[in-house]
Amino acid sequence: MLPRRQRLSATEVKEVLARGRSRRGAVLSVKVLSTTSPFRCAVVVSKKVAKTAVVRNRLRRGVYRALAHTSLPLTGHAILFVQSVPKADLTPVFLSDLKKLFNV
């Protein structure tokens, strides 16, 4: 789980969805909005990707672990969408996709 100061509020989520730019990876897609405020993000896993809450939460936590292992941009807002369930271990797959999406 991300600390509250690193999570997007509901109004920030609406702003990112309306004005953000999209990028797509193998298992993740991201909407990014460049701002001068510190980096904040949200992770979304739809029921279309994983039917049960247990699997959706496992995927969401995998993305959070990958976020903790990568150097993120210092500013901006991002919403990460999980597009598919990886067949391999979650964290390395998400980590490689995050590095591609954020050009790290």
N, C-alpha and C positions, 0 to 999 in steps of 0.2 A: 504494500500500500504506500502511496506517495504521501508525504507530509502535506497538510492542508495548504501551506504556502506555495506548494508546487502544483496544486490542482487548479483546474479552471472552474470558475463559477458558472452558473447557468447563463448569465448574460454574456460572459466571455465566449462560451460555447456557441451561442447564437451568432455572435459577431464573427467568429472564425468560420463557421459554416457559410455565412453570407459573403464574406470578403476574402477568405483564405484562398491560397493557391494549392492545387492538388498535385501529388506525386504518387506513383505506384511502384510497389516492389513485388517480390514473389508471393509473400504471404501477408504483407501489410500494405496499406495505403495510408497516406497522411495528408491532412489539410493544415497548411502552415500560414500564419499571419505574422508578418514582421512588425514588431513593436519595439519600443525602447524599454519596456518593463522587463523584469527578470523572466527567465524561461518558465513556462507553466504548460502542463499538458493534461490530456484526458485519454483514456483507452476505451474503445467501444467494441464489443463483441455481440453481434446480433444473434437472434434465435435461428436465423437461416444458416449460420455457420455451425453452431452447436446447440442442440435441442435442450440439453439439461443445464441447469444453473451451475452444477458442479464442474462441468467441462468448460463453460464460459468463464467461470472464475479462475480455473486453472490456466486458461489461455491468457487472461488478463494479468494474472500474477507473473506468468512467464515474460510478458512484455515489460512489466515493471522491473523484473530482475535484469533483463537485457538493458533497460534504460540506466540502471545503476552501474552497469559495467562499461558504459560508453561515455565519452566526453560529449556533452550536449552543447548546443549553442547557448550563449550567455543571455540572449534576449529573444523575445518572441513567444507566440502561443502556438500550440499544435494539438490536433486531435488525431490519434492513431486508430485506424480501423483494422481489425483482423479480418482478412478476406477468406482464409481457408485454414484448416487444421493441419499443421505440419506432421509428416509421418515420423520424423526424427525427434530427438530431444529438443524441447521447446526453446530454451535460452539461446543456444548457439545459432539456431535458425533465425530467431528474432533479432539477435545481435548483428548478424551479417546483413539482414535487411535494413536495420536502422542505420548502419554505417553507410549503406548505399543511398538511402533516402536523405540523410543529413550530410552527405559528402564528408564523412569523418575519416 
